[in-house]
Amino acid sequence: MNWTELDIFTTTEGIDLVTSGLMDIGIRGFAIKDANDFKEFLQNKEGNWDYLEDDLMQLAECETTVTVYLPENSLQQ
């Protein structure tokens, strides 16, 4: 199955509103990127970390995004 990826840019505070709206219309396939979540992880991490990949470190500066995955045929309605 082919999927279409759609990015919805929001704020940290808007994540719950956006995802709630998506679930209300039946969309359950989404991913969230939020710099504040990643910064909180870095501050509160447990264990000894001596290295984080560069791709992962880019999350510290990312724009808050909810990425939705829709079946390609759902856009033809």
HTML snippet that shows the backbone in 3Dmol.js (N, CA, C, O; Angstrom):
<script src="https://3Dmol.org/build/3Dmol-min.js"></script>
<div id="view" style="width:600px;height:400px;position:relative"></div>
<script>
const pdb = `
ATOM      1  N   MET A   1       0.839  -1.174   0.000  1.00  0.00           N
ATOM      2  CA  MET A   1       0.000   0.000   0.000  1.00  0.00           C
ATOM      3  C   MET A   1       0.889   1.243   0.000  1.00  0.00           C
ATOM      4  O   MET A   1       1.900   1.295   0.700  1.00  0.00           O
ATOM      5  N   ASN A   2       0.506   2.223  -0.779  1.00  0.00           N
ATOM      6  CA  ASN A   2       1.234   3.488  -0.822  1.00  0.00           C
ATOM      7  C   ASN A   2       0.622   4.468   0.163  1.00  0.00           C
ATOM      8  O   ASN A   2      -0.594   4.517   0.346  1.00  0.00           O
ATOM      9  N   TRP A   3       1.496   5.252   0.798  1.00  0.00           N
ATOM     10  CA  TRP A   3       1.058   6.209   1.810  1.00  0.00           C
ATOM     11  C   TRP A   3       1.475   7.616   1.407  1.00  0.00           C
ATOM     12  O   TRP A   3       2.496   7.819   0.750  1.00  0.00           O
ATOM     13  N   THR A   4       0.663   8.574   1.814  1.00  0.00           N
ATOM     14  CA  THR A   4       0.996   9.977   1.645  1.00  0.00           C
ATOM     15  C   THR A   4       1.324  10.535   3.018  1.00  0.00           C
ATOM     16  O   THR A   4       0.575  10.335   3.974  1.00  0.00           O
ATOM     17  N   GLU A   5       2.440  11.232   3.112  1.00  0.00           N
ATOM     18  CA  GLU A   5       2.881  11.823   4.376  1.00  0.00           C
ATOM     19  C   GLU A   5       2.514  13.303   4.362  1.00  0.00           C
ATOM     20  O   GLU A   5       2.845  14.022   3.419  1.00  0.00           O
ATOM     21  N   LEU A   6       1.828  13.752   5.412  1.00  0.00           N
ATOM     22  CA  LEU A   6       1.372  15.124   5.520  1.00  0.00           C
ATOM     23  C   LEU A   6       1.868  15.704   6.840  1.00  0.00           C
ATOM     24  O   LEU A   6       1.598  15.136   7.899  1.00  0.00           O
ATOM     25  N   ASP A   7       2.591  16.829   6.796  1.00  0.00           N
ATOM     26  CA  ASP A   7       3.094  17.473   8.010  1.00  0.00           C
ATOM     27  C   ASP A   7       2.155  18.601   8.427  1.00  0.00           C
ATOM     28  O   ASP A   7       1.759  19.435   7.613  1.00  0.00           O
ATOM     29  N   ILE A   8       1.808  18.605   9.714  1.00  0.00           N
ATOM     30  CA  ILE A   8       1.009  19.678  10.305  1.00  0.00           C
ATOM     31  C   ILE A   8       1.906  20.365  11.329  1.00  0.00           C
ATOM     32  O   ILE A   8       2.296  19.757  12.326  1.00  0.00           O
ATOM     33  N   PHE A   9       2.231  21.628  11.081  1.00  0.00           N
ATOM     34  CA  PHE A   9       3.102  22.374  11.981  1.00  0.00           C
ATOM     35  C   PHE A   9       2.238  23.033  13.054  1.00  0.00           C
ATOM     36  O   PHE A   9       1.199  23.624  12.756  1.00  0.00           O
ATOM     37  N   THR A  10       2.679  22.924  14.294  1.00  0.00           N
ATOM     38  CA  THR A  10       1.915  23.429  15.423  1.00  0.00           C
ATOM     39  C   THR A  10       2.876  23.892  16.509  1.00  0.00           C
ATOM     40  O   THR A  10       4.062  24.096  16.252  1.00  0.00           O
ATOM     41  N   THR A  11       2.369  24.055  17.704  1.00  0.00           N
ATOM     42  CA  THR A  11       3.187  24.382  18.865  1.00  0.00           C
ATOM     43  C   THR A  11       3.122  23.213  19.838  1.00  0.00           C
ATOM     44  O   THR A  11       2.307  22.305  19.675  1.00  0.00           O
ATOM     45  N   THR A  12       3.977  23.238  20.844  1.00  0.00           N
ATOM     46  CA  THR A  12       3.928  22.190  21.859  1.00  0.00           C
ATOM     47  C   THR A  12       2.538  22.135  22.489  1.00  0.00           C
ATOM     48  O   THR A  12       1.990  21.057  22.721  1.00  0.00           O
ATOM     49  N   GLU A  13       1.981  23.306  22.760  1.00  0.00           N
ATOM     50  CA  GLU A  13       0.661  23.371  23.389  1.00  0.00           C
ATOM     51  C   GLU A  13      -0.440  22.880  22.452  1.00  0.00           C
ATOM     52  O   GLU A  13      -1.484  22.428  22.921  1.00  0.00           O
ATOM     53  N   GLY A  14      -0.229  22.960  21.142  1.00  0.00           N
ATOM     54  CA  GLY A  14      -1.243  22.578  20.171  1.00  0.00           C
ATOM     55  C   GLY A  14      -1.263  21.109  19.804  1.00  0.00           C
ATOM     56  O   GLY A  14      -2.167  20.665  19.097  1.00  0.00           O
ATOM     57  N   ILE A  15      -0.292  20.347  20.264  1.00  0.00           N
ATOM     58  CA  ILE A  15      -0.206  18.929  19.901  1.00  0.00           C
ATOM     59  C   ILE A  15      -1.475  18.183  20.289  1.00  0.00           C
ATOM     60  O   ILE A  15      -2.035  17.456  19.468  1.00  0.00           O
ATOM     61  N   ASP A  16      -1.937  18.349  21.514  1.00  0.00           N
ATOM     62  CA  ASP A  16      -3.125  17.616  21.964  1.00  0.00           C
ATOM     63  C   ASP A  16      -4.350  17.982  21.142  1.00  0.00           C
ATOM     64  O   ASP A  16      -5.145  17.108  20.797  1.00  0.00           O
ATOM     65  N   LEU A  17      -4.513  19.246  20.828  1.00  0.00           N
ATOM     66  CA  LEU A  17      -5.654  19.689  20.027  1.00  0.00           C
ATOM     67  C   LEU A  17      -5.609  19.086  18.625  1.00  0.00           C
ATOM     68  O   LEU A  17      -6.621  18.598  18.121  1.00  0.00           O
ATOM     69  N   VAL A  18      -4.441  19.121  18.004  1.00  0.00           N
ATOM     70  CA  VAL A  18      -4.292  18.577  16.647  1.00  0.00           C
ATOM     71  C   VAL A  18      -4.542  17.073  16.643  1.00  0.00           C
ATOM     72  O   VAL A  18      -5.317  16.581  15.824  1.00  0.00           O
ATOM     73  N   THR A  19      -3.896  16.334  17.547  1.00  0.00           N
ATOM     74  CA  THR A  19      -4.045  14.872  17.544  1.00  0.00           C
ATOM     75  C   THR A  19      -5.455  14.455  17.934  1.00  0.00           C
ATOM     76  O   THR A  19      -5.966  13.459  17.423  1.00  0.00           O
ATOM     77  N   SER A  20      -6.085  15.196  18.823  1.00  0.00           N
ATOM     78  CA  SER A  20      -7.466  14.902  19.199  1.00  0.00           C
ATOM     79  C   SER A  20      -8.388  15.074  17.991  1.00  0.00           C
ATOM     80  O   SER A  20      -9.260  14.241  17.745  1.00  0.00           O
ATOM     81  N   GLY A  21      -8.191  16.153  17.245  1.00  0.00           N
ATOM     82  CA  GLY A  21      -8.980  16.377  16.040  1.00  0.00           C
ATOM     83  C   GLY A  21      -8.767  15.293  15.007  1.00  0.00           C
ATOM     84  O   GLY A  21      -9.717  14.853  14.360  1.00  0.00           O
ATOM     85  N   LEU A  22      -7.520  14.856  14.844  1.00  0.00           N
ATOM     86  CA  LEU A  22      -7.228  13.786  13.898  1.00  0.00           C
ATOM     87  C   LEU A  22      -7.934  12.493  14.300  1.00  0.00           C
ATOM     88  O   LEU A  22      -8.524  11.812  13.461  1.00  0.00           O
ATOM     89  N   MET A  23      -7.870  12.162  15.586  1.00  0.00           N
ATOM     90  CA  MET A  23      -8.526  10.940  16.049  1.00  0.00           C
ATOM     91  C   MET A  23     -10.039  11.038  15.921  1.00  0.00           C
ATOM     92  O   MET A  23     -10.701  10.037  15.649  1.00  0.00           O
ATOM     93  N   ASP A  24     -10.596  12.235  16.112  1.00  0.00           N
ATOM     94  CA  ASP A  24     -12.036  12.430  15.959  1.00  0.00           C
ATOM     95  C   ASP A  24     -12.513  12.123  14.543  1.00  0.00           C
ATOM     96  O   ASP A  24     -13.647  11.681  14.355  1.00  0.00           O
ATOM     97  N   ILE A  25     -11.657  12.353  13.545  1.00  0.00           N
ATOM     98  CA  ILE A  25     -12.051  12.052  12.164  1.00  0.00           C
ATOM     99  C   ILE A  25     -11.520  10.697  11.689  1.00  0.00           C
ATOM    100  O   ILE A  25     -11.573  10.380  10.500  1.00  0.00           O
ATOM    101  N   GLY A  26     -11.008   9.906  12.633  1.00  0.00           N
ATOM    102  CA  GLY A  26     -10.617   8.536  12.325  1.00  0.00           C
ATOM    103  C   GLY A  26      -9.179   8.322  11.910  1.00  0.00           C
ATOM    104  O   GLY A  26      -8.822   7.226  11.480  1.00  0.00           O
ATOM    105  N   ILE A  27      -8.347   9.338  12.028  1.00  0.00           N
ATOM    106  CA  ILE A  27      -6.931   9.192  11.659  1.00  0.00           C
ATOM    107  C   ILE A  27      -6.145   8.800  12.903  1.00  0.00           C
ATOM    108  O   ILE A  27      -6.082   9.546  13.880  1.00  0.00           O
ATOM    109  N   ARG A  28      -5.551   7.618  12.846  1.00  0.00           N
ATOM    110  CA  ARG A  28      -4.808   7.120  13.995  1.00  0.00           C
ATOM    111  C   ARG A  28      -3.313   6.970  13.707  1.00  0.00           C
ATOM    112  O   ARG A  28      -2.531   6.713  14.622  1.00  0.00           O
ATOM    113  N   GLY A  29      -2.914   7.128  12.456  1.00  0.00           N
ATOM    114  CA  GLY A  29      -1.511   6.957  12.081  1.00  0.00           C
ATOM    115  C   GLY A  29      -0.800   8.288  11.996  1.00  0.00           C
ATOM    116  O   GLY A  29      -0.880   8.980  10.981  1.00  0.00           O
ATOM    117  N   PHE A  30      -0.099   8.648  13.067  1.00  0.00           N
ATOM    118  CA  PHE A  30       0.664   9.894  13.052  1.00  0.00           C
ATOM    119  C   PHE A  30       1.869   9.776  13.968  1.00  0.00           C
ATOM    120  O   PHE A  30       1.927   8.921  14.852  1.00  0.00           O
ATOM    121  N   ALA A  31       2.833  10.664  13.729  1.00  0.00           N
ATOM    122  CA  ALA A  31       4.042  10.732  14.549  1.00  0.00           C
ATOM    123  C   ALA A  31       4.230  12.179  14.981  1.00  0.00           C
ATOM    124  O   ALA A  31       3.864  13.105  14.256  1.00  0.00           O
ATOM    125  N   ILE A  32       4.799  12.366  16.160  1.00  0.00           N
ATOM    126  CA  ILE A  32       4.984  13.704  16.718  1.00  0.00           C
ATOM    127  C   ILE A  32       6.469  13.973  16.905  1.00  0.00           C
ATOM    128  O   ILE A  32       7.195  13.148  17.461  1.00  0.00           O
ATOM    129  N   LYS A  33       6.917  15.147  16.431  1.00  0.00           N
ATOM    130  CA  LYS A  33       8.278  15.627  16.707  1.00  0.00           C
ATOM    131  C   LYS A  33       8.129  16.937  17.467  1.00  0.00           C
ATOM    132  O   LYS A  33       7.445  17.857  17.018  1.00  0.00           O
ATOM    133  N   ASP A  34       8.777  17.006  18.621  1.00  0.00           N
ATOM    134  CA  ASP A  34       8.683  18.217  19.437  1.00  0.00           C
ATOM    135  C   ASP A  34      10.020  18.442  20.138  1.00  0.00           C
ATOM    136  O   ASP A  34      10.479  17.589  20.898  1.00  0.00           O
ATOM    137  N   ALA A  35      10.639  19.587  19.881  1.00  0.00           N
ATOM    138  CA  ALA A  35      11.943  19.894  20.474  1.00  0.00           C
ATOM    139  C   ALA A  35      11.862  19.920  21.998  1.00  0.00           C
ATOM    140  O   ALA A  35      12.814  19.516  22.666  1.00  0.00           O
ATOM    141  N   ASN A  36      10.759  20.381  22.553  1.00  0.00           N
ATOM    142  CA  ASN A  36      10.634  20.438  24.010  1.00  0.00           C
ATOM    143  C   ASN A  36      10.661  19.052  24.635  1.00  0.00           C
ATOM    144  O   ASN A  36      11.259  18.866  25.695  1.00  0.00           O
ATOM    145  N   ASP A  37      10.020  18.070  23.991  1.00  0.00           N
ATOM    146  CA  ASP A  37      10.072  16.694  24.491  1.00  0.00           C
ATOM    147  C   ASP A  37      11.500  16.169  24.496  1.00  0.00           C
ATOM    148  O   ASP A  37      11.927  15.522  25.451  1.00  0.00           O
ATOM    149  N   PHE A  38      12.236  16.451  23.426  1.00  0.00           N
ATOM    150  CA  PHE A  38      13.605  15.960  23.336  1.00  0.00           C
ATOM    151  C   PHE A  38      14.499  16.642  24.369  1.00  0.00           C
ATOM    152  O   PHE A  38      15.336  15.991  24.993  1.00  0.00           O
ATOM    153  N   LYS A  39      14.325  17.951  24.551  1.00  0.00           N
ATOM    154  CA  LYS A  39      15.118  18.669  25.556  1.00  0.00           C
ATOM    155  C   LYS A  39      14.825  18.142  26.956  1.00  0.00           C
ATOM    156  O   LYS A  39      15.729  18.025  27.783  1.00  0.00           O
ATOM    157  N   GLU A  40      13.555  17.822  27.218  1.00  0.00           N
ATOM    158  CA  GLU A  40      13.192  17.244  28.519  1.00  0.00           C
ATOM    159  C   GLU A  40      13.854  15.880  28.696  1.00  0.00           C
ATOM    160  O   GLU A  40      14.334  15.557  29.782  1.00  0.00           O
ATOM    161  N   PHE A  41      13.878  15.083  27.632  1.00  0.00           N
ATOM    162  CA  PHE A  41      14.554  13.791  27.674  1.00  0.00           C
ATOM    163  C   PHE A  41      16.028  13.963  28.026  1.00  0.00           C
ATOM    164  O   PHE A  41      16.554  13.240  28.871  1.00  0.00           O
ATOM    165  N   LEU A  42      16.692  14.914  27.383  1.00  0.00           N
ATOM    166  CA  LEU A  42      18.112  15.131  27.648  1.00  0.00           C
ATOM    167  C   LEU A  42      18.367  15.551  29.084  1.00  0.00           C
ATOM    168  O   LEU A  42      19.372  15.159  29.677  1.00  0.00           O
ATOM    169  N   GLN A  43      17.467  16.342  29.646  1.00  0.00           N
ATOM    170  CA  GLN A  43      17.638  16.809  31.021  1.00  0.00           C
ATOM    171  C   GLN A  43      17.345  15.721  32.042  1.00  0.00           C
ATOM    172  O   GLN A  43      17.954  15.700  33.111  1.00  0.00           O
ATOM    173  N   ASN A  44      16.422  14.818  31.730  1.00  0.00           N
ATOM    174  CA  ASN A  44      15.960  13.830  32.705  1.00  0.00           C
ATOM    175  C   ASN A  44      16.376  12.401  32.382  1.00  0.00           C
ATOM    176  O   ASN A  44      15.856  11.456  32.976  1.00  0.00           O
ATOM    177  N   LYS A  45      17.304  12.234  31.449  1.00  0.00           N
ATOM    178  CA  LYS A  45      17.695  10.879  31.044  1.00  0.00           C
ATOM    179  C   LYS A  45      18.345  10.132  32.207  1.00  0.00           C
ATOM    180  O   LYS A  45      19.024  10.708  33.058  1.00  0.00           O
ATOM    181  N   GLU A  46      18.106   8.838  32.200  1.00  0.00           N
ATOM    182  CA  GLU A  46      18.724   7.980  33.203  1.00  0.00           C
ATOM    183  C   GLU A  46      19.819   7.161  32.528  1.00  0.00           C
ATOM    184  O   GLU A  46      19.757   6.890  31.329  1.00  0.00           O
ATOM    185  N   GLY A  47      20.787   6.786  33.287  1.00  0.00           N
ATOM    186  CA  GLY A  47      21.877   5.992  32.735  1.00  0.00           C
ATOM    187  C   GLY A  47      22.996   6.878  32.210  1.00  0.00           C
ATOM    188  O   GLY A  47      22.917   8.105  32.253  1.00  0.00           O
ATOM    189  N   ASN A  48      24.012   6.240  31.728  1.00  0.00           N
ATOM    190  CA  ASN A  48      25.173   6.949  31.197  1.00  0.00           C
ATOM    191  C   ASN A  48      25.146   6.913  29.678  1.00  0.00           C
ATOM    192  O   ASN A  48      25.240   5.850  29.065  1.00  0.00           O
ATOM    193  N   TRP A  49      25.018   8.067  29.094  1.00  0.00           N
ATOM    194  CA  TRP A  49      25.014   8.197  27.642  1.00  0.00           C
ATOM    195  C   TRP A  49      26.304   8.901  27.257  1.00  0.00           C
ATOM    196  O   TRP A  49      26.578  10.005  27.727  1.00  0.00           O
ATOM    197  N   ASP A  50      27.086   8.273  26.413  1.00  0.00           N
ATOM    198  CA  ASP A  50      28.312   8.924  25.987  1.00  0.00           C
ATOM    199  C   ASP A  50      28.230   9.419  24.547  1.00  0.00           C
ATOM    200  O   ASP A  50      29.136  10.103  24.072  1.00  0.00           O
ATOM    201  N   TYR A  51      27.124   9.066  23.838  1.00  0.00           N
ATOM    202  CA  TYR A  51      27.003   9.491  22.454  1.00  0.00           C
ATOM    203  C   TYR A  51      25.541   9.456  22.027  1.00  0.00           C
ATOM    204  O   TYR A  51      24.814   8.511  22.333  1.00  0.00           O
ATOM    205  N   LEU A  52      25.123  10.495  21.317  1.00  0.00           N
ATOM    206  CA  LEU A  52      23.812  10.516  20.662  1.00  0.00           C
ATOM    207  C   LEU A  52      24.058  10.838  19.193  1.00  0.00           C
ATOM    208  O   LEU A  52      24.830  11.743  18.876  1.00  0.00           O
ATOM    209  N   GLU A  53      23.411  10.111  18.302  1.00  0.00           N
ATOM    210  CA  GLU A  53      23.607  10.322  16.873  1.00  0.00           C
ATOM    211  C   GLU A  53      23.210  11.736  16.474  1.00  0.00           C
ATOM    212  O   GLU A  53      22.316  12.336  17.071  1.00  0.00           O
ATOM    213  N   ASP A  54      23.887  12.257  15.457  1.00  0.00           N
ATOM    214  CA  ASP A  54      23.613  13.610  14.974  1.00  0.00           C
ATOM    215  C   ASP A  54      22.158  13.780  14.548  1.00  0.00           C
ATOM    216  O   ASP A  54      21.554  14.818  14.818  1.00  0.00           O
ATOM    217  N   ASP A  55      21.583  12.762  13.879  1.00  0.00           N
ATOM    218  CA  ASP A  55      20.182  12.844  13.454  1.00  0.00           C
ATOM    219  C   ASP A  55      19.258  13.021  14.650  1.00  0.00           C
ATOM    220  O   ASP A  55      18.280  13.766  14.587  1.00  0.00           O
ATOM    221  N   LEU A  56      19.572  12.338  15.725  1.00  0.00           N
ATOM    222  CA  LEU A  56      18.769  12.453  16.938  1.00  0.00           C
ATOM    223  C   LEU A  56      18.948  13.818  17.586  1.00  0.00           C
ATOM    224  O   LEU A  56      17.985  14.389  18.099  1.00  0.00           O
ATOM    225  N   MET A  57      20.145  14.340  17.571  1.00  0.00           N
ATOM    226  CA  MET A  57      20.404  15.658  18.155  1.00  0.00           C
ATOM    227  C   MET A  57      19.676  16.777  17.414  1.00  0.00           C
ATOM    228  O   MET A  57      19.400  17.825  17.997  1.00  0.00           O
ATOM    229  N   GLN A  58      19.363  16.568  16.139  1.00  0.00           N
ATOM    230  CA  GLN A  58      18.630  17.575  15.373  1.00  0.00           C
ATOM    231  C   GLN A  58      17.226  17.791  15.926  1.00  0.00           C
ATOM    232  O   GLN A  58      16.619  18.832  15.674  1.00  0.00           O
ATOM    233  N   LEU A  59      16.704  16.828  16.674  1.00  0.00           N
ATOM    234  CA  LEU A  59      15.384  16.993  17.288  1.00  0.00           C
ATOM    235  C   LEU A  59      15.362  18.138  18.294  1.00  0.00           C
ATOM    236  O   LEU A  59      14.301  18.694  18.577  1.00  0.00           O
ATOM    237  N   ALA A  60      16.518  18.493  18.832  1.00  0.00           N
ATOM    238  CA  ALA A  60      16.580  19.575  19.812  1.00  0.00           C
ATOM    239  C   ALA A  60      16.223  20.926  19.196  1.00  0.00           C
ATOM    240  O   ALA A  60      15.883  21.864  19.917  1.00  0.00           O
ATOM    241  N   GLU A  61      16.296  21.033  17.878  1.00  0.00           N
ATOM    242  CA  GLU A  61      15.998  22.296  17.196  1.00  0.00           C
ATOM    243  C   GLU A  61      14.859  22.170  16.189  1.00  0.00           C
ATOM    244  O   GLU A  61      14.639  23.085  15.396  1.00  0.00           O
ATOM    245  N   CYS A  62      14.134  21.057  16.204  1.00  0.00           N
ATOM    246  CA  CYS A  62      13.101  20.845  15.194  1.00  0.00           C
ATOM    247  C   CYS A  62      11.859  21.687  15.474  1.00  0.00           C
ATOM    248  O   CYS A  62      11.605  22.092  16.608  1.00  0.00           O
ATOM    249  N   GLU A  63      11.101  21.938  14.423  1.00  0.00           N
ATOM    250  CA  GLU A  63       9.823  22.614  14.565  1.00  0.00           C
ATOM    251  C   GLU A  63       8.792  21.570  15.002  1.00  0.00           C
ATOM    252  O   GLU A  63       8.817  20.436  14.522  1.00  0.00           O
ATOM    253  N   THR A  64       7.898  21.941  15.897  1.00  0.00           N
ATOM    254  CA  THR A  64       6.900  21.000  16.387  1.00  0.00           C
ATOM    255  C   THR A  64       5.985  20.599  15.234  1.00  0.00           C
ATOM    256  O   THR A  64       5.349  21.441  14.600  1.00  0.00           O
ATOM    257  N   THR A  65       5.936  19.286  14.978  1.00  0.00           N
ATOM    258  CA  THR A  65       5.230  18.757  13.817  1.00  0.00           C
ATOM    259  C   THR A  65       4.466  17.494  14.167  1.00  0.00           C
ATOM    260  O   THR A  65       4.974  16.618  14.867  1.00  0.00           O
ATOM    261  N   VAL A  66       3.241  17.411  13.674  1.00  0.00           N
ATOM    262  CA  VAL A  66       2.484  16.169  13.709  1.00  0.00           C
ATOM    263  C   VAL A  66       2.466  15.672  12.270  1.00  0.00           C
ATOM    264  O   VAL A  66       1.920  16.334  11.387  1.00  0.00           O
ATOM    265  N   THR A  67       3.060  14.511  12.035  1.00  0.00           N
ATOM    266  CA  THR A  67       3.117  13.935  10.698  1.00  0.00           C
ATOM    267  C   THR A  67       2.048  12.860  10.596  1.00  0.00           C
ATOM    268  O   THR A  67       2.002  11.924  11.394  1.00  0.00           O
ATOM    269  N   VAL A  68       1.185  13.016   9.591  1.00  0.00           N
ATOM    270  CA  VAL A  68       0.057  12.113   9.383  1.00  0.00           C
ATOM    271  C   VAL A  68       0.372  11.225   8.188  1.00  0.00           C
ATOM    272  O   VAL A  68       0.929  11.685   7.191  1.00  0.00           O
ATOM    273  N   TYR A  69       0.015   9.960   8.294  1.00  0.00           N
ATOM    274  CA  TYR A  69       0.205   9.008   7.200  1.00  0.00           C
ATOM    275  C   TYR A  69      -1.173   8.555   6.714  1.00  0.00           C
ATOM    276  O   TYR A  69      -1.926   7.917   7.450  1.00  0.00           O
ATOM    277  N   LEU A  70      -1.488   8.895   5.468  1.00  0.00           N
ATOM    278  CA  LEU A  70      -2.788   8.585   4.893  1.00  0.00           C
ATOM    279  C   LEU A  70      -2.629   7.616   3.730  1.00  0.00           C
ATOM    280  O   LEU A  70      -1.701   7.750   2.933  1.00  0.00           O
ATOM    281  N   PRO A  71      -3.532   6.638   3.627  1.00  0.00           N
ATOM    282  CA  PRO A  71      -3.478   5.770   2.439  1.00  0.00           C
ATOM    283  C   PRO A  71      -3.658   6.635   1.203  1.00  0.00           C
ATOM    284  O   PRO A  71      -4.502   7.531   1.182  1.00  0.00           O
ATOM    285  N   GLU A  72      -2.875   6.369   0.186  1.00  0.00           N
ATOM    286  CA  GLU A  72      -2.870   7.212  -1.012  1.00  0.00           C
ATOM    287  C   GLU A  72      -4.265   7.352  -1.619  1.00  0.00           C
ATOM    288  O   GLU A  72      -4.614   8.430  -2.099  1.00  0.00           O
ATOM    289  N   ASN A  73      -5.058   6.303  -1.610  1.00  0.00           N
ATOM    290  CA  ASN A  73      -6.383   6.341  -2.226  1.00  0.00           C
ATOM    291  C   ASN A  73      -7.384   7.182  -1.415  1.00  0.00           C
ATOM    292  O   ASN A  73      -8.444   7.521  -1.940  1.00  0.00           O
ATOM    293  N   SER A  74      -7.086   7.527  -0.167  1.00  0.00           N
ATOM    294  CA  SER A  74      -8.018   8.319   0.646  1.00  0.00           C
ATOM    295  C   SER A  74      -8.066   9.765   0.214  1.00  0.00           C
ATOM    296  O   SER A  74      -9.000  10.480   0.579  1.00  0.00           O
ATOM    297  N   LEU A  75      -7.083  10.222  -0.557  1.00  0.00           N
ATOM    298  CA  LEU A  75      -7.040  11.616  -1.000  1.00  0.00           C
ATOM    299  C   LEU A  75      -7.846  11.846  -2.268  1.00  0.00           C
ATOM    300  O   LEU A  75      -7.975  12.986  -2.713  1.00  0.00           O
ATOM    301  N   GLN A  76      -8.391  10.790  -2.860  1.00  0.00           N
ATOM    302  CA  GLN A  76      -9.107  10.916  -4.130  1.00  0.00           C
ATOM    303  C   GLN A  76     -10.598  11.176  -3.944  1.00  0.00           C
ATOM    304  O   GLN A  76     -11.321  11.235  -4.938  1.00  0.00           O
ATOM    305  N   GLN A  77     -11.079  11.330  -2.748  1.00  0.00           N
ATOM    306  CA  GLN A  77     -12.512  11.524  -2.503  1.00  0.00           C
ATOM    307  C   GLN A  77     -12.934  12.928  -2.778  1.00  0.00           C
ATOM    308  O   GLN A  77     -14.109  13.262  -2.623  1.00  0.00           O
TER     309      GLN A  77
END
`;
const viewer = $3Dmol.createViewer("view");
viewer.addModel(pdb, "pdb");
viewer.setStyle({}, {cartoon: {color: "spectrum"}});
viewer.zoomTo();
viewer.render();
</script>
